Amino acid sequence: MKLSYKARRRWSLVILLVGLPVYIVVAISLVNTLDRPNAALELAIYAVLGFLWILPFKFVFVGIGQADPDDEDSGR
C-alpha cells in the first residue's frame, strides 16, 4: 500500500513527536537493565539503537522535505 505525500507527512510527524520519545524511553530502560556496562559498550548500544529505529520507517520519511509532487502550484 502506497501512502500519499500528505499522509506520509502526517505519519512522519506522529512518528517523530510520539514514537521517537517512546522509543528513547524504551532504549534507556533497556540499557539500564544491563547494570551500567562500560562507557564504550554503552555508547555502542546507543549508536546501534539510534540507527535501528529509522529502518522500519524509512519509506515514510523519503521525500518529505521536498515539495508536494501532486501539487500543481509547487512548480512556481
Secondary structure, DSSP 8 states (H G I E B T S, - for coil): ----HHHHHHHHHHIIIIIHHHHHHHHHHHHHTT----HHHHHHHHHHHHHHTTGGGHHHHTTTTS--TT-GGGG-
